[in-house]
Amino acid sequence: MRPWELLDTSAVQGLAKDMKLYRRGDEYSIKTGYSELMNSRMHSSEDVLAELGCKHIRSKQGAQVLVGGLGMGFTLAETLKHVSPSAEVIVAELVPAVVAWNQSHLAHLANQPLEDERVSIYQGDVGKLIRSETEQFDAILLDVDNGPEGLTREENGALYSPNGLKAAMGALKPKGVLGVWSAFPEPRFTKRMKQAGLQTQEVPCRAFGKKGSKHMIWLGTKK
């Protein structure tokens, strides 16, 4: 089997281990230590997050969408497929290296979504951006960690806390949708979303087409 080739390394605030970008043939992987954060072969559930999270605004002119977490660009690229030409999409990414990789090594994977004129980049904490807005977004799509407990970076947990969900509710327009991606089910988070006042739906899906690990998408609609 062809070995992994290390392409780049970046320190990340809040992480004890560096984030590293690898390539093996046409496959790419981002890891911290021995933990794989994302892989270019497995993004079906990210596609589902974007498709279902934007379903209610597919034909809405001037829709406003916030994508939390750039990753390898797949969620952003799928979002752009499901919003109108007049939509505006902000992608928030905390790690500068991830943005740089999407503009170089990874650009071709999702057909260069950062170059779409509807896209703007917010370099920083998506939670801070959410807290600064009031009824601004038609959809907020969060894929910033492995799940709603902030496993990769402790600070991420605040996004999924009762206060974090309250802030997301405040940043959504009426009938807006909060979409959350997770690598695993978490019944406590479902309860937390409902307690925040979101009309909540769980959507199980697979990491790779109809195969691979079972992931979970939560969709919460502001009443």
N, C-alpha and C positions, 0 to 999 in steps of 0.2 A: 504494500500500500504506500502511496506517495506520502511523504511526511509533511506536516504543517510548516509553512514558512512564516516567520514573524515579520510583519510589515512595518509596525510602528508600536510605540509604547507611550502612555501618558499617565501622569499622576492625576488623581481625582480627589478634590477636597471631600473629606468625609469617609474616604475609603483607605483602609490600611494597605491594600495591595494595588499596584498599578493596573490600569486597563490596557489590554493588549489586543491588537488586530492581527489576525492570522489569515493565510490563504492556503488552500490545498486544491490545485487545479482551478475549477471555476466556483469553488465553495469558499465562503468567507465566514469567519467566526470572531466574535468579540468576547474576551474572557477576563476575569479577575482571578488570579491564582488558578485553581483547577475548576472553577465554576464558569460555565458558559452562560453568558448573558443573552446572546442572540446568535442565530445561525441563518445564513442566507437561504438555506434549503427549507426552512420551517417558518413560514409566515402566513399560513392560511387563516389562523385565528386573528391575526392583526388585520387581515383583509375583511373579516367578518365584523370586527369592531368598527371599522370605518364605514362599511356598507350599511349596517343596521343603525349606526349612530347618526348617519346623515339621511336616512330614508325619508324622514319627515320634511326635509328641506331640499329635496332633489331638484325641484323646479322653482324654488324661491329665488327671486332676484335679490342680489346684494346680501346674501346670507353671510353670517359671521361665524367662523369655526376656529376653535382653539385645539391644537393637537399637542398634548403634553408628552414629550419624548420623541426624538427624531429616529433613534435606532439606526436601522439600515435604510430608512426612507420608505418602507413598504406601506406603513399606515398612512403617511402623508400622501403617497402616490395614489392609494385607493380612495382616500378622501376626495382628491381632485377629480376622480371619475364620477363622483356622486353629488357634486355641487355644480351650480350654474356657472357660465363664463363670467358673471359679474360678482361672484362670491369672493370673499376675502378670507384667507386661511393663515393663521399665525401658528408657527411651530415653535414651541419652547424647548430649548435644549440647554442643560446645565453645563455640559462638558464641551469646551471649545474643540477638543480633538475630534469628537464625534461629528461636529459640523464640518471640520476640515476633511475628515475621511469621506464624508458624503459628497464633498466637492472634488474628490480625487479618486482614491482607490475604489470606493463603493458607488460612485456616481451612476455607473451603467446598470446597476442591479435593478433599480426601480425606475429607470428611464429618466434620470436627472430631475426629480420633482422640485428641487430647490430653484431650478431655473424658470419655473412657471411664474408668470407675472402676477398670479393671484396670491403668491406665497410671500410672507415676510418672516424673518427669523427673530425670535426673542432669545437673546443669550442670557440665561439666568434661570432662577428657580420658578417653575410654573406656578407653585403655590403663591408666591408673592404677586405674580401677575393676576391670578384669580382673585386674590383679596383686594386688589386695587380697582376692580371693575364692578359695575352695578348694571344688571340686565343688559349685558353687552353681547353675549354669545347665544347663537341658536343651538350650538352643540359644543360640548367639551369632551374630548376623547383622551383618556389617560392611559398611558402605557409607559410608566417611568420606573417600574420595579417588577420583581417576579410575582408580586401579589399585593393585596391590600394591607399588608402588615409592615411594609418598608424593610424587606429582608436585606436588600443590597446596601441601602444607605438609610440609616436610622431616621434621618430627617424626613424621608419620603412618607413615613407612617403618618405624619401630620395631615397629609392630603386626604387620607382615608378615615381620619378621626371624625367624631361628631362635629367638631368645629370646622374641620376641613370640608366636610360635606355641606355644612351650613354656608360656608363661603362660596362653594360651587353653586349652590342654589341661588345665592344672591347675584352671582355673575351671569346666570342664565336668564334669557328672556322667558316670558310666559310660554309654556308648552315646549321649552327647550329640553334637550336631552343630555344627560351625563352618561358617557360610556366608559367603562372601566375594564381593562384586560387583566387577566391573572393566569398563572401557570397551574392553578389548582382551585377547586371549589372552596368556599369559606362561608358556611351558613351564617356565622356571626356578622359578616359584612352585609349579607342580604338583609338581615334584621336591622342593622345600623342604617342602611339606605332608606328603608321604610320608615324608620323612626325619624329620619331627617325630613320626611314629607315627600319623598320621591315615589312615584308609582313605578315599582321595580319589577324587572323581568330578568330571569337567569337564562343564559343561552350557552349550553355546553357545545364545544366544538373541538376539532382536532388541529394539531400543530401543522400537519402536512397532508393537505387534501382530506381524504377520509381515513387517513392512517395517522400514526404518531401519537404522541402524548395527548391526554385529554386536558383541554384548557377551559376556562370559563370567562364569559363576557357578561357583565351586568349593564343593563340599560335602565336608567332612572329618568322618568319624565317629570318635569316640574308641573304641578297642577295649576 
